[in-house]
Amino acid sequence: MSAPSGLAGSLASSLGPRRVRAWLARLLPGPLGIDGRETWRATVGAAVGLLFAAALSRLLAGAHPAAAWLVAPLGASAVLVFAMPASPLAQPWAVLAGNTLSALVGIACARAIPDPALAAAVAAAAAMLLMVRLRCLHPPGGAAAVLVVVTHTTDFHFALFPVLLNSLLLVLIAVVYNSLTGRAYPRAQVLPAEAGPQPVNGRGFTAADLDAALARYNQVVDIGRADLQSLLEHAEMAAYQRKLGALRCGDVMSREPVSVQFGTPLQEAWALMRARRIKALPVVDRARRICGIVTTADFMRHADPEGHAGLGARLRQVLVPSGASHGEKPEVVGQIMTRSVRVASEDRLLADLVPVFAEDGHHHIPVIDAEQRLAGMITQTDLVRGLYQAPPA
């Protein structure tokens, strides 16, 4: 009887420190995921933005140099708009409305509640509620609400100058600076509505799946929906790359593909596709450079889909030459081919073509060499074969 109790005691003693270590591990900061160049880009931007807002606000203060012309929460706003320009919390509406409305709430609480401790708590809570309802959640707004309470600011004009003016100047310089340094700002936060469960760029999830996951998470996510979708797509691309390894298009493509020229008769091209059991023919010029592609879909599109005759009869009408020198009926491949062709180079990573096949409905992609000449053809079958050839991750 003593053995089990001794075992339970040792298990409990070992489990306790383990839980403590696990809890302490939560306090360790994770990596930010940015390099030194991005760090300096954001740092310089914050300095430039604050300098611009402070200098111009001080200039506009004019005859009242003792009056407040810069608010401390603007420093936190600068961190957001320059270091996290894609965040919903850093968008112009969030900065302007979040700071200004919070300041108004703080002023109202300072005027109505004598106890500054109670007024600060009520102001921060009310400002947060208002920002959530108006979709302008901005953490520095909470600081703005508390600031006006502890300084006992009771003039509503303070919300316009300096709070609103500071925020406006910071946003203006953020739009210019972020755009010049390759960061889209403002960033679109709402995607256009789609009819039905459309796949997200051919991935394994739909837009509705993403919305359902966000609703189930039920917390403020510091990344826009569009950016979250893009991040998930990049993660899937990384997974494809890991599975496909370093395989390139030239490793799996079908070499010396059958091709036709612009003037190849339709009947000849169709017979070639039937004989080779292929569904697409690249159209090349005399130098074997791609000028189009003809597929079975191109033939069917010209087979009078509204006609009452059978498909075979309608297709024969397309293939049989009319014998006329002029007419609207297509006679050669160049008259029905698709001119806009998606191509890939021989050295392109095979993983890059996964979304092309998935999202655009492509089934055949011509491969070109360094001289832009036709070198091969990749089909969905070749892509699947590449999965088997890829070395294990």
N, C-alpha and C positions, 0 to 999 in steps of 0.2 A: 504493500500500500504506500510505502514511503517513496518508491521509485517514481510512480506517476506524479505525485505531488512535487517531487524534486525536479522532474522534467518540466512541469508546468511553470514552476518558479523560474527555472533558467530561461524558458521560452519568453516569459513575461519580461524578464530583465533584459533580454536581448532585443525584444520588440520595442521597448520603451526608447532606448537611445536611437534606434532606427527611425522611429517616428519623429523624434526631435531633429535628427539630421535631415529628414525629408522636409520638415517644416522650415528649417533654417535655409535649405536650398532654395526655397521660394523667394527668399530675400535677395538672392544674388541677381544682379542685373544681367540680362541676356545681351548678346551682340546686337548692335543697331543695324548692321547689314549695309553700311555705306563705306566707301573708300575715302582716302585722304582728300582727293580732288573734290568730292561732293561736300565733305566737311568744310573745306575752305570756301567753296561756293556759297554755302549757307551762312557761314560766319561773316564773310565780306558783305553779303546781302543785308544781314541784320544790322551791321554797322552803318552801311549806306542809308538804309531805310530809316533808322532812328535818327541819324544825323540830319537827314532831309526834313523829317517831321519836326524835330526839335528846333532846328534853326529857323524854319519858316514860321512855326508857331510863335517863337519868341519875337520874331520880327513883327508879326501881326498883333502881338500884345501891345505894342506901341507905347502909349502914354502910361500904361499900367505895368511897369516892369516887375513890381512886387507881386502881381497876381500870378496865379498858377498858369503856366503855359505848357506843361508836359506832365502827364500822369504816369505813375509807375507801372500799371498793368500793360502799358504799351510795349514794355520790354518783353513780356510773355507773349504778346501778340506777334512781335517780330520773330520770335523763335518759331512760332507756328507757320507763319506765312512764308518764311524763307527756308526753314529746315524741313517742313512738311507741307509743301504747296498743294499736294494732292488730297490732303485730309479734308473731310467735310467741315471740321472745326476751324479750318483756316481760310475758307472761302470768303469773298468780299462781303456777302450778306451777313455771314456769321460775325465777322470782325466789326462791321459798322453797327448792325442792329444789336449784337450781343453786348458790346461795350456801352453803347448809348442808352439802350433800354435799361440795362442793369444800373447805370448811373442814376437814371431817373427814379428807379425803384429805391435805390439807396437814399437819395435825397428825400423822397417821400417818407421813408422809415425814420430818417434822422429828424424830420419835422414832427412826426406823429408819436414817436416812442422815446420817452425821456432817458431810459436806461440804455447806454450805448452797447452793452453786451447783448441785450435782448434785441436791440435794433439791428445789430450786425448779423445776428443769426437769422432773423426774419428777412432781412434784405437779401442775404445770400440765397436762402431757400426760395423766396419769391422770384428772384431773378432767374434762378435755375428753372423753375416751373415755367416762367414766361418764355425763356429761350427755347425750351423743349417744344412748347406749344407753337411757337412761331418759326421753328426750324432754324434757329440761329444760335445753337449751342456753341459757346465760345468760352473756355475756361477762364481767360483773363476777365471776362465779364463779371464773374463772381468776385474777383479781386476789386474791380471797379465799384461794385455795390458796397463792399466792406470799407473801401478807402474813403468814400464820401461820408460814411457813418462815423468812422473814428476821427476824421478831421472836422466833423460836425458842419458839413457843407449843406446849407439849406436853400441855396439859390439854384433854381432849376436851369438858369443860364449856363451853369457849370457843365451840364450834360452836352451842351452845344459847343462851348469853348471852355476847356480844351479837349474834352473827351471825343466828341464827334470829329472835330477838325484833325486832331492827332490821328485818329483811326483812318480818316479819309486820305490823308497825306501818306500814311504808311501803305495803304492799299494801292494807291496810285504808283508809288515807286516799286512796289512788289510786282505789279502787272508788267512794268517795263523790264525790271531786272530779271525776273524769272523767265520771261520770254526770250530775252537776249542770251541767257545762259542755258537754254534748252529745256526749260521746265514749263509745261503748259499751265497757265494761271490766268484767269480762273479755270477750274477743272469741272467739266460737266458731271453732275451728280445724278441726273435722272435720265434714263435711257428711254427711247421711244417705245411705246407699247407695241407688242407683237401679237398677231392673231394666232391663237392656238399654241400648243407646246412646241415651239420652234427649238431645234438643237442650238446650242451655243457653239457656233463655229465648228459644227460637226463633232463636238466632244461627247463624252459620255454623260453629260448632264444638260438640262434645259434651263432656260431663264426662270421657269416656274420652280424648278428644283432649287435654284439658288435663292429665290425669294422665300421658299419654304424653310430652307436651312437658316436664313437670317432671322425669320420669324421665330423659329424654335430656339435660336441662340438668345434672342430677346435681351440683348445688351447693346449699348452704343459701340459701334465698330469704327475705329479711327481710320477708316479707309473707305473711299467711295465705292458704290456698287459696281460701276464700270471698271474701276481699277482692281477690285477684288476678282471680277470675272477674268480680267486680263492676267492677273497673278496666277489664277488656277490654270489658265490655258498654258502659261509658261511652265508651270509645274508639270503638266501633262507632256509638254514638249521635252522637258528634261528627262521624263520617264521614258519617252520614245527613244531619245538619244542614248540613254543608258542601255536599253534593250538592243538597239540596232548597232551600238558600238560606233566604230569609225567607218562603217560601210558607206561607200559613195555610189552615186548613180551608175558610174562606169563599171562597178563591180557586179551589178545584177541586171543591167539592161540587156535587152535582146539586140544583138549586133546585126548590122547589115539589114535593116528593116526594109520591107517592100514599100516603095514610094511611087507616086505618079507626078505628072507635070500638069501645068495649068490647062493645056490643050488636050489632055487625055480624054477620049470619048467616055461618056457615062457608062455605056454598055461594057466597055473594056474594064473600067474601074470596078464596076459591080461584079463582073465575072472573076476578077482578081481577088476580091474580098471573099467571094464564095469559095474559090479554089483553095485559098490559104486559111480559111476559117478565121478571118480577122474582122474586126468591126470598125477599124479606122485606118486611113492611109494618109501619111503626111504628103503634102503637096510641095514640091521643091522646084527651084529654077535650074538652069543649066549648070550652075556652080554648086548645086545641092544645098542651097540655103533655103530655109523654111519660108514659105509664103502663104501657107494655109494648111488646113487639115479637112479631110472629108470623111464623114462617118455615116453609118447606117441611118442615123437620125436625120442627116441632111437629105438623104434620098427620100425618106418617108415624109419629110416636110414638103417636098415637091410632088408627092403622089396624090394630090387632091383629096385630103382627108374628108372633105365634105361630099365627095362623090358617092353615088349609089352603087357603083360597081365594086367587086371584090378587091381586096388589097393587091392580089397578084395582078389583076387586070390594070389597076391604076399604076402599079409600079412599071409594068411593061410599057405603058404609055410614056413614062418618063424616059425609059432606057432606049426605046426605038428611035432612031434618028428621023427627023421630020423631012429631011431632004431639001428644005427651003433655005435660001441664003440669008433671009431675014425673018425674024419672028421672036415672040416672047418666050417660047419654049426653050429651056436650057438644053444644051447639047454636049457641053464639055464640063470637066470637073471644076474648072475655075469659076463657073457660073453658079455653082451651088455650095462651094466649099465655105468653111468658116475661116474668116481672115484673121481674127484675133486668136492667136495660138499661145497657150501657156507652155513654155519650154523650160528645160533644166540643163545645166552644164554637166559635163562628165564628172567633175570634181566636187559637185555639190553633195552635201551629206544626205543620205537617204532619209534620215529622220525628218528633214525639212519638207519632204513631199507628203508626209502622213496627213497633215491638215489640208493640203491641196486636194488630195483624193477624197478626203472626208467631207470637207465643207463646200467645195465647189462642184461636186458631182463629176469630176474628171475620172475617166477610165483609161485614157492613154495620154502619155506625156512624151513628146519627142525630146531626145537628148542631143545636144549640139557639142561640137568639139571647140578647141581654142580659136579656130578660124570661122566659127559660127555656121559650120556645115553639119548636116544631119549625120549623127554617129550611131544612133540607136533609138530604141523605144522602150519606155517603161510602162508596164500595165499593173493593175492591181495584183495580178498573179505574181509578177516579178517582186512586188513589194512584200507579199506574203512569203515568197521564197527567201527574201532577204532576212525575214524574221528567223527562219530556221538556220540560215548561214551565220547569223550574228554570234559572236563568241558569248559565253555566259557572263552575266554581269558580276 
